[in-house]
Amino acid sequence: MTIVFSNIGTLFFIIAIGYLAVHLKLFSHDGLKILGKYVLTLALPALIFQSIVKQGPTEILNFGYLGGYLIGSLSTLIIGYLSLRIIWKSSQITSTFVATGMACANSGFIGYPLLFIILPSVASTSLSLNMIVENLIIIPLILIMAEKATAPNLNAISLLKLILNRLATNPIILSMVMAILITFFKVQLPLFINNGINVISQSSVAVSLFVIGGTIAKISITSVNKNVIIVVIGKLFLLPAAVWAGLYIMEMVGYPIDNPDLHKAAIIMAATPAMSIYTVLALKYGQEDLAATSMLLMTIMSFFSLSALLYLI
């Protein structure tokens, strides 16, 4: 148990540094946004690019992991949405963002740094696989749900253009495509480019955790209501359980994950707080109070829930 707390403690120590840096005004909110943009547009894409180029697209396309994580994410999204709509009679947009908070993990800013500490051999592979599921399926689906909730008369062509534009300009998607093309055509990159990408990718761990801490410092708990509690419980407990069940289903149909560490990594990824852009997406649709309060509460609680999960697995 001491080892578990040491690993989790390392993670939250860097988060605490980010919190104090912003709280003590050593870093401004604008400076934090620049660091966050650096991680999302450069460091994480470089990390995913490097992972695919090193292992090849066939190793990255692990159908057991992809299928299991997709089953878990979709089932959590559906359960969250329908529970709010049917049981509590919530609006479409509120139901959408409660479900979003439950179903989307913080793979890049918390999941990868944690795996880098405890399961370094599979950390980059797990991140790449999660990004495929989240960026190609889950986030576009959430955008469709949010747009239909706020603009029910929006036609299919406009909606399709919105989703395609987001995918076409997403640095993570572009890095995946570029890495697959380079691997397929067996292009040898110059050593200075490989080394440069490697250095940039390694910076993602510390910077992403620092940004999470700084972001928390700018959030205040406005009100902890039933929706917030549902998001936190759904994210920290339901999603990892659903992903575990999804992996088991894929194993039953003939797509097991051969590497036990990668199996553990999928569940650990699912148990992290909500994705870092949760509050940004929610702001556009007037759900920022729900998202910000949920993000703060689940980040604090994740210290204990992740510690318990690591102890168990």
C-alpha positions as semicolon CSV with decimal commas, in nm:
position;residue;x (nm);y (nm);z (nm)
1;M;0,000;0,000;0,000
2;T;0,296;0,232;0,065
3;I;0,406;0,189;-0,299
4;V;0,054;0,272;-0,419
5;F;0,040;0,595;-0,217
6;S;0,392;0,685;-0,333
7;N;0,287;0,652;-0,698
8;I;-0,038;0,842;-0,655
9;G;0,141;1,091;-0,431
10;T;0,390;1,172;-0,708
11;L;0,102;1,252;-0,940
12;F;-0,083;1,474;-0,695
13;F;0,236;1,642;-0,575
14;I;0,287;1,788;-0,924
15;I;-0,084;1,877;-0,940
16;A;-0,044;2,056;-0,605
17;I;0,252;2,254;-0,741
18;G;0,036;2,371;-1,031
19;Y;-0,243;2,464;-0,788
20;L;-0,009;2,667;-0,566
21;A;0,160;2,836;-0,864
22;V;-0,174;2,976;-0,982
23;H;-0,319;3,033;-0,635
24;L;-0,013;3,236;-0,534
25;K;-0,027;3,420;-0,867
26;L;0,312;3,291;-0,983
27;F;0,128;3,185;-1,300
28;S;-0,158;3,375;-1,459
29;H;-0,467;3,210;-1,602
30;D;-0,357;3,314;-1,952
31;G;-0,017;3,153;-1,897
32;L;-0,189;2,834;-1,789
33;K;-0,401;2,834;-2,104
34;I;-0,086;2,856;-2,315
35;L;0,064;2,556;-2,135
36;G;-0,259;2,362;-2,182
37;K;-0,262;2,447;-2,551
38;Y;0,101;2,333;-2,576
39;V;0,011;1,991;-2,433
40;L;-0,297;1,945;-2,652
41;T;-0,147;2,069;-2,978
42;L;0,217;1,959;-2,950
43;A;0,316;1,732;-2,660
44;L;0,032;1,477;-2,674
45;P;0,028;1,458;-3,058
46;A;0,408;1,406;-3,049
47;L;0,367;1,130;-2,791
48;I;0,098;0,951;-2,994
49;F;0,296;0,995;-3,317
50;Q;0,602;0,843;-3,152
51;S;0,403;0,552;-3,011
52;I;0,250;0,455;-3,348
53;V;0,578;0,494;-3,540
54;K;0,766;0,279;-3,287
55;Q;0,508;0,001;-3,264
56;G;0,333;0,023;-3,599
57;P;-0,041;0,064;-3,670
58;T;-0,111;-0,311;-3,642
59;E;0,006;-0,315;-3,278
60;I;-0,186;0,004;-3,200
61;L;-0,509;-0,137;-3,350
62;N;-0,568;-0,371;-3,057
63;F;-0,930;-0,474;-3,111
64;G;-0,966;-0,621;-2,763
65;Y;-0,872;-0,291;-2,601
66;L;-1,052;-0,069;-2,853
67;G;-1,372;-0,274;-2,841
68;G;-1,372;-0,311;-2,463
69;Y;-1,308;0,058;-2,400
70;L;-1,570;0,158;-2,658
71;I;-1,831;-0,072;-2,503
72;G;-1,758;0,072;-2,159
73;S;-1,763;0,436;-2,274
74;L;-2,080;0,403;-2,484
75;S;-2,270;0,211;-2,217
76;T;-2,177;0,469;-1,953
77;L;-2,277;0,754;-2,185
78;I;-2,614;0,591;-2,256
79;I;-2,683;0,500;-1,892
80;G;-2,596;0,851;-1,778
81;Y;-2,810;1,021;-2,041
82;L;-3,117;0,797;-2,006
83;S;-3,104;0,804;-1,625
84;L;-3,123;1,185;-1,622
85;R;-3,392;1,199;-1,892
86;I;-3,618;0,920;-1,763
87;I;-3,571;0,913;-1,386
88;W;-3,503;1,280;-1,307
89;K;-3,674;1,437;-1,611
90;S;-3,373;1,660;-1,680
91;S;-3,335;1,862;-2,000
92;Q;-3,156;1,718;-2,302
93;I;-2,856;1,947;-2,264
94;T;-2,813;1,884;-1,889
95;S;-2,847;1,509;-1,946
96;T;-2,588;1,529;-2,224
97;F;-2,325;1,696;-2,006
98;V;-2,389;1,477;-1,705
99;A;-2,333;1,178;-1,934
100;T;-2,027;1,345;-2,089
101;G;-1,864;1,390;-1,749
102;M;-1,927;1,025;-1,672
103;A;-1,804;0,876;-1,999
104;C;-1,488;1,067;-2,098
105;A;-1,164;1,007;-1,908
106;N;-0,870;1,241;-1,872
107;S;-0,642;1,012;-2,072
108;G;-0,382;1,269;-2,171
109;F;-0,345;1,497;-1,867
110;I;-0,381;1,241;-1,583
111;G;-0,410;0,890;-1,730
112;Y;-0,084;0,889;-1,924
113;P;0,127;1,053;-1,648
114;L;-0,004;0,796;-1,398
115;L;0,068;0,503;-1,630
116;F;0,410;0,653;-1,708
117;I;0,489;0,610;-1,337
118;I;0,333;0,267;-1,268
119;L;0,313;0,089;-1,608
120;P;0,564;0,268;-1,833
121;S;0,591;-0,016;-2,086
122;V;0,228;0,024;-2,198
123;A;0,163;0,391;-2,114
124;S;0,199;0,535;-2,467
125;T;0,012;0,243;-2,627
126;S;-0,279;0,282;-2,386
127;L;-0,291;0,657;-2,451
128;S;-0,299;0,607;-2,828
129;L;-0,579;0,350;-2,804
130;N;-0,784;0,573;-2,573
131;M;-0,739;0,871;-2,805
132;I;-0,869;0,667;-3,099
133;V;-1,190;0,579;-2,912
134;E;-1,242;0,922;-2,757
135;N;-1,152;1,146;-3,052
136;L;-1,301;0,942;-3,335
137;I;-1,621;0,819;-3,168
138;I;-1,713;0,946;-2,821
139;I;-1,641;1,320;-2,855
140;P;-1,804;1,350;-3,202
141;L;-2,109;1,168;-3,061
142;I;-2,123;1,410;-2,768
143;L;-2,105;1,707;-3,006
144;I;-2,395;1,563;-3,206
145;M;-2,600;1,519;-2,885
146;A;-2,520;1,872;-2,765
147;E;-2,597;2,036;-3,100
148;K;-2,925;1,845;-3,137
149;A;-3,023;1,944;-2,782
150;T;-2,962;2,315;-2,841
151;A;-3,063;2,329;-3,209
152;P;-3,313;2,048;-3,275
153;N;-3,380;2,171;-3,629
154;L;-3,013;2,153;-3,732
155;N;-2,993;1,950;-4,052
156;A;-2,773;1,646;-4,096
157;I;-2,539;1,812;-4,349
158;S;-2,455;2,103;-4,116
159;L;-2,399;1,860;-3,831
160;L;-2,172;1,643;-4,045
161;K;-1,969;1,948;-4,152
162;L;-1,924;2,048;-3,788
163;I;-1,795;1,702;-3,690
164;L;-1,568;1,662;-3,995
165;N;-1,421;2,008;-3,942
166;R;-1,340;1,922;-3,581
167;L;-1,175;1,595;-3,681
168;A;-0,981;1,751;-3,968
169;T;-0,832;2,021;-3,744
170;N;-0,762;1,803;-3,440
171;P;-0,382;1,779;-3,386
172;I;-0,418;1,436;-3,223
173;I;-0,605;1,296;-3,524
174;L;-0,355;1,453;-3,762
175;S;-0,063;1,301;-3,569
176;M;-0,226;0,957;-3,587
177;V;-0,280;0,983;-3,963
178;M;0,073;1,111;-4,024
179;A;0,228;0,833;-3,813
180;I;0,028;0,563;-3,993
181;L;0,129;0,701;-4,335
182;I;0,497;0,718;-4,237
183;T;0,485;0,362;-4,104
184;F;0,296;0,227;-4,407
185;F;0,533;0,385;-4,660
186;K;0,838;0,301;-4,444
187;V;0,961;0,663;-4,438
188;Q;1,281;0,712;-4,238
189;L;1,273;1,043;-4,054
190;P;1,604;1,225;-3,994
191;L;1,754;1,162;-3,651
192;F;1,716;1,526;-3,541
193;I;1,341;1,510;-3,610
194;N;1,301;1,183;-3,416
195;N;1,498;1,325;-3,125
196;G;1,300;1,650;-3,132
197;I;0,965;1,467;-3,127
198;N;1,091;1,251;-2,841
199;V;1,192;1,552;-2,630
200;I;0,858;1,727;-2,690
201;S;0,660;1,410;-2,607
202;Q;0,845;1,360;-2,278
203;S;0,747;1,708;-2,164
204;S;0,379;1,614;-2,161
205;V;0,390;1,434;-1,825
206;A;0,496;1,720;-1,596
207;V;0,329;2,000;-1,792
208;S;-0,009;1,826;-1,814
209;L;-0,020;1,759;-1,439
210;F;0,085;2,118;-1,367
211;V;-0,199;2,244;-1,590
212;I;-0,454;2,025;-1,408
213;G;-0,346;2,173;-1,074
214;G;-0,357;2,527;-1,206
215;T;-0,701;2,469;-1,357
216;I;-0,836;2,347;-1,023
217;A;-0,710;2,667;-0,858
218;K;-0,940;2,870;-1,085
219;I;-1,248;2,661;-1,005
220;S;-1,479;2,732;-0,715
221;I;-1,750;2,496;-0,594
222;T;-2,075;2,675;-0,666
223;S;-2,314;2,405;-0,553
224;V;-2,285;2,030;-0,514
225;N;-2,621;1,898;-0,631
226;K;-2,746;1,559;-0,746
227;N;-2,615;1,610;-1,101
228;V;-2,262;1,672;-0,972
229;I;-2,278;1,364;-0,748
230;I;-2,401;1,153;-1,043
231;V;-2,115;1,276;-1,262
232;V;-1,850;1,204;-0,997
233;I;-1,979;0,857;-0,904
234;G;-2,040;0,766;-1,268
235;K;-1,695;0,877;-1,378
236;L;-1,485;0,736;-1,096
237;F;-1,672;0,409;-1,044
238;L;-1,919;0,325;-1,323
239;L;-1,688;0,388;-1,621
240;P;-1,398;0,168;-1,497
241;A;-1,647;-0,107;-1,410
242;A;-1,809;-0,075;-1,755
243;V;-1,468;-0,086;-1,928
244;W;-1,376;-0,396;-1,728
245;A;-1,702;-0,558;-1,842
246;G;-1,636;-0,446;-2,201
247;L;-1,290;-0,604;-2,199
248;Y;-1,442;-0,925;-2,065
249;I;-1,702;-0,924;-2,346
250;M;-1,429;-0,878;-2,608
251;E;-1,237;-1,168;-2,454
252;M;-1,549;-1,386;-2,471
253;V;-1,593;-1,314;-2,843
254;G;-1,231;-1,397;-2,923
255;Y;-1,044;-1,066;-2,883
256;P;-0,852;-1,089;-2,555
257;I;-0,577;-0,848;-2,453
258;D;-0,264;-1,063;-2,438
259;N;-0,065;-0,816;-2,228
260;P;-0,202;-0,811;-1,869
261;D;-0,046;-0,468;-1,808
262;L;-0,239;-0,322;-2,102
263;H;-0,557;-0,477;-1,959
264;K;-0,489;-0,300;-1,628
265;A;-0,402;0,023;-1,809
266;A;-0,745;0,039;-1,976
267;I;-0,923;0,019;-1,640
268;I;-0,688;0,272;-1,479
269;M;-0,742;0,515;-1,769
270;A;-1,119;0,482;-1,724
271;A;-1,089;0,559;-1,351
272;T;-0,927;0,902;-1,398
273;P;-1,132;1,225;-1,367
274;A;-1,320;1,367;-1,667
275;M;-1,139;1,488;-1,978
276;S;-0,962;1,823;-1,951
277;I;-1,183;1,988;-2,216
278;Y;-1,502;1,896;-2,026
279;T;-1,542;2,246;-1,880
280;V;-1,454;2,409;-2,214
281;L;-1,723;2,215;-2,401
282;A;-1,974;2,274;-2,122
283;L;-1,913;2,651;-2,126
284;K;-2,031;2,672;-2,488
285;Y;-2,365;2,514;-2,394
286;G;-2,426;2,691;-2,061
287;Q;-2,332;2,393;-1,842
288;E;-2,007;2,534;-1,701
289;D;-2,118;2,529;-1,332
290;L;-2,200;2,159;-1,351
291;A;-1,873;2,077;-1,528
292;A;-1,644;2,292;-1,311
293;T;-1,787;2,173;-0,979
294;S;-1,781;1,811;-1,094
295;M;-1,421;1,843;-1,219
296;L;-1,299;1,987;-0,888
297;L;-1,479;1,732;-0,672
298;M;-1,381;1,428;-0,881
299;T;-1,016;1,536;-0,899
300;I;-1,000;1,550;-0,519
301;M;-1,186;1,221;-0,477
302;S;-0,976;1,048;-0,743
303;F;-0,678;1,048;-0,506
304;F;-0,864;0,795;-0,293
305;S;-1,049;0,606;-0,568
306;L;-0,736;0,563;-0,783
307;S;-0,535;0,455;-0,479
308;A;-0,797;0,191;-0,398
309;L;-0,804;0,072;-0,761
310;L;-0,426;0,044;-0,784
311;Y;-0,420;-0,152;-0,458
312;L;-0,680;-0,395;-0,595
313;I;-0,523;-0,456;-0,938
